[in-house]
Amino acid sequence: ASFSTVSKYSLKLIINFSGTKIWYHKKKKLKRRNMKGYWMAIYKEMNNMDDIKEYGLRAKAVVEKFSGKILARSDNNITTEGENSVRISLAEFPDFDTAQKCYNSNDYKEARKFLEGSVIREHRIFEGI
């Protein structure tokens, strides 16, 4: 477990147990808030747009099947640090475990087949608020 306070003048305490945040305030009851799970895909190169479009349709359906949603996808981005990219996408899930389960699902593995030979990308799964 990790502990932190919001400020030294506040009586608010945040306790993090394996991704579940518990907020405590002196005058209020405990509130639980799960950490969300996210996918971030950073595309370095895209070649076969027909296959990429098919991947997008299939991947979106799988993400929604796991109660996720596509938050953003853009070809219009500026690299301020690091390597240039041609597209970035971001998806949100109810929690980190669900994001992992979706990525490892057979349905998503089938969708990913459309990316083989069509893109060079980095894909990350991370936890956040």
C-alpha positions as CSV (number, residue, x, y, z in Angstrom):
1,A,0.0,0.0,0.0
2,S,1.1,3.5,-0.6
3,F,0.0,6.6,1.3
4,S,-0.1,10.3,0.3
5,T,-1.8,13.4,1.5
6,V,-3.3,16.0,-0.8
7,S,-1.7,18.9,1.0
8,K,-0.2,19.5,4.4
9,Y,-3.2,21.7,5.4
10,S,-5.8,19.1,4.3
11,L,-7.0,16.2,6.4
12,K,-7.4,14.2,3.2
13,L,-5.5,11.0,2.8
14,I,-5.2,8.8,-0.3
15,I,-4.4,5.1,0.2
16,N,-3.6,3.0,-2.9
17,F,-4.2,-0.8,-2.6
18,S,-3.3,-2.6,-5.8
19,G,-4.9,0.0,-8.0
20,T,-7.9,0.8,-5.9
21,K,-7.7,4.3,-4.4
22,I,-9.5,5.0,-1.1
23,W,-9.9,8.6,-0.3
24,Y,-10.4,9.6,3.3
25,H,-11.5,13.0,4.6
26,K,-12.0,14.0,8.2
27,K,-15.6,15.1,7.7
28,K,-16.7,12.7,5.0
29,K,-17.0,8.9,4.6
30,L,-14.6,6.8,2.7
31,K,-14.9,6.9,-1.1
32,R,-13.5,4.2,-3.3
33,R,-12.3,5.0,-6.8
34,N,-10.7,2.4,-9.1
35,M,-7.8,3.4,-11.2
36,K,-8.6,3.2,-14.9
37,G,-6.7,1.2,-17.5
38,Y,-5.5,2.7,-20.7
39,W,-4.0,1.6,-24.0
40,M,-1.8,4.0,-25.9
41,A,-0.6,3.1,-29.4
42,I,2.0,5.2,-31.1
43,Y,2.3,4.5,-34.8
44,K,5.7,5.1,-36.4
45,E,4.8,3.9,-39.9
46,M,1.5,3.0,-41.7
47,N,1.5,1.3,-45.1
48,N,-1.7,-0.6,-46.0
49,M,-4.6,1.7,-45.2
50,D,-7.2,-0.8,-46.1
51,D,-5.9,-3.3,-43.5
52,I,-5.5,-0.5,-41.0
53,K,-9.1,0.5,-41.5
54,E,-10.3,-3.1,-41.0
55,Y,-8.2,-3.4,-37.9
56,G,-9.8,-0.2,-36.5
57,L,-13.3,-1.5,-37.0
58,R,-12.6,-4.8,-35.4
59,A,-10.5,-3.3,-32.6
60,K,-13.2,-0.8,-31.7
61,A,-15.7,-3.6,-31.4
62,V,-13.4,-5.6,-29.1
63,V,-12.6,-2.6,-26.9
64,E,-16.4,-1.9,-26.5
65,K,-17.0,-5.6,-25.7
66,F,-14.6,-5.1,-22.7
67,S,-16.5,-2.0,-21.6
68,G,-13.7,0.2,-23.0
69,K,-14.0,3.3,-25.2
70,I,-11.7,5.0,-27.7
71,L,-10.9,8.4,-26.2
72,A,-8.8,9.8,-29.0
73,R,-7.1,9.0,-32.3
74,S,-5.2,11.5,-34.4
75,D,-2.9,11.7,-37.3
76,N,-2.4,15.4,-36.4
77,N,0.3,15.4,-33.7
78,I,3.6,17.2,-33.0
79,T,6.5,15.4,-31.4
80,T,8.0,17.6,-28.7
81,E,10.4,15.0,-27.4
82,G,11.3,11.5,-28.8
83,E,10.7,9.9,-32.1
84,N,8.1,11.2,-34.6
85,S,4.9,9.3,-35.1
86,V,2.2,9.4,-37.8
87,R,-0.7,8.5,-35.5
88,I,-1.5,8.2,-31.8
89,S,-4.6,6.5,-30.3
90,L,-5.8,6.3,-26.7
91,A,-8.4,3.9,-25.2
92,E,-9.8,3.8,-21.7
93,F,-11.0,0.7,-19.7
94,P,-12.7,0.4,-16.3
95,D,-9.5,-0.9,-14.8
96,F,-6.0,-2.1,-15.6
97,D,-6.8,-5.8,-15.5
98,T,-9.6,-5.3,-18.0
99,A,-7.3,-3.5,-20.4
100,Q,-4.8,-6.4,-20.2
101,K,-7.6,-9.0,-20.7
102,C,-8.8,-7.2,-23.7
103,Y,-5.4,-7.0,-25.3
104,N,-4.8,-10.7,-24.7
105,S,-8.2,-11.8,-25.9
106,N,-8.6,-14.0,-28.9
107,D,-10.9,-11.4,-30.5
108,Y,-8.2,-8.7,-30.3
109,K,-5.5,-11.1,-31.5
110,E,-7.6,-11.6,-34.6
111,A,-8.0,-7.9,-35.1
112,R,-4.2,-7.4,-34.7
113,K,-3.5,-9.8,-37.6
114,F,-4.6,-6.9,-39.9
115,L,-1.7,-4.8,-38.6
116,E,1.0,-7.4,-39.5
117,G,3.1,-5.9,-42.3
118,S,0.9,-2.8,-42.3
119,V,2.3,-0.8,-39.4
120,I,5.2,-0.2,-37.1
121,R,3.9,0.9,-33.7
122,E,4.5,0.8,-30.0
123,H,1.6,-0.2,-27.7
124,R,1.4,0.4,-24.0
125,I,-1.0,-0.6,-21.3
126,F,-0.9,1.6,-18.2
127,E,-2.9,2.6,-15.1
128,G,-4.1,6.0,-14.3
129,I,-6.8,8.2,-12.9
